[in-house]
Amino acid sequence: MIRIDKNESPYRALTDEEISQLAVDTHFNQYADDEYADLQRSYAAFNNLDPELTSFANGSDEWIQKSMIVLADGPVLVLEPDFVMYEVYAKQFNRPLTKINCREDWTFDYDEIYNTIKELRPSVFIFSQPNNPIGTLHPADFIQKAAELMKEVNGYLIIDEAYGEFNQEPTDYPKGDHVVRFRTLSKVYGLAGLRVGVAVATKATIDKLNSIAHPYPLNTFSLNVSNYLLNQTERLEEFIEMNRQLSRKLLRIFKEEVGDVITVIDSSTNFVLTYGEKAVDLGEYVVNNGFLPRMYPESDNAALRATVRYSIAKDEQLDELQKILKEWRNQQ
């Protein structure tokens, strides 16, 4: 079974020989010393950030969990659908949770969001940009307006950019102690199993998030592999572009082969979401032919239960998937 349900990169960015040498060079009998600071500098340099305003934890999940612990008491505002772990971590700490549902066409009413912020006065408003599982980008003016409103109510705006590198448009982020951005090396960098999550914020907010940090937040091997990869600048840029090309190919395949009978949402991520009367039927056909997409039979959201999400795969696997889609379409 070829798994296309977790939005991972289908390739590793480094060779077996490089990984073996990194393992040999990693002194995992000792605690990490300078490796964390090395990664700060490398990640910041590659992404044009200030290393002092960049911090790391065990995946973006840990940053989400930390934000529920230390970023003020009070209600948490999320969108529906969005990354399920926002709700999971809010419930872990008994944070009141309010959801704003999308429309039937999987877009959001931003005026409704603005009004909810004013009335609810949430301490945290967190959302993914682009959205997971929809795959679409929220407009820049929405993010700016949301940041202004969250400042007015003394709350934090958290922008979860797990798939941010798939958007190549210039982005102007709102500023302030109340604005936090989360990123990850799990997706476009191909390091999902190493669990490297990134937080970008002001010094005051980074310090607040790290007030409950572990002494050694990442294992030495994850630090060393990440740092090495980020210093292979040309290769890494090529690897990132390859993942983007696979993402464009995945979307094109679905649009061309089945876009006339199910709805395929335009995506700025490494996955596509499909919905419509026949979407689940196609998903089951794909499963029966050796690919495992993400389906939502357990969801409390009835609309989401009628969708199927497909992640990128290796180039030749996408060719195989295209044949499966074509076969299914010919049977309709």
Buried (B, 14 or more C-beta within 10 A) or exposed (E): EBEBBEBBBBBBBBEEEBBEEBEEEBEEEEEBEEBBEBBBBBBBEBBEBEBEBBBBBBBBBBBBBBBBEBBBEBBBBBBBBBBEBBBEBBEEEEBBBBBBEBEEEBEBEBEEBBEBBEEBBBBBBBBBBBBBBBBBBBEBEBBEBBBBBBBEBEBBBBBBBBBBBBBEEEEEBBEBBBBBBBBBBBBBBBBBEBBBBBBBBBEEBBEBBBEEBEEEBBBBBBBBBBBBBBBBEEEBEEBBEBBBEBBBBBBBBBEBBBBEBBBBBEBBBBBBBBBBEBBBBBBBBBBEBEBBBBBBEEBEBEBBEBBBBBBBBEEEBBEBBBEBBEEBBEEE
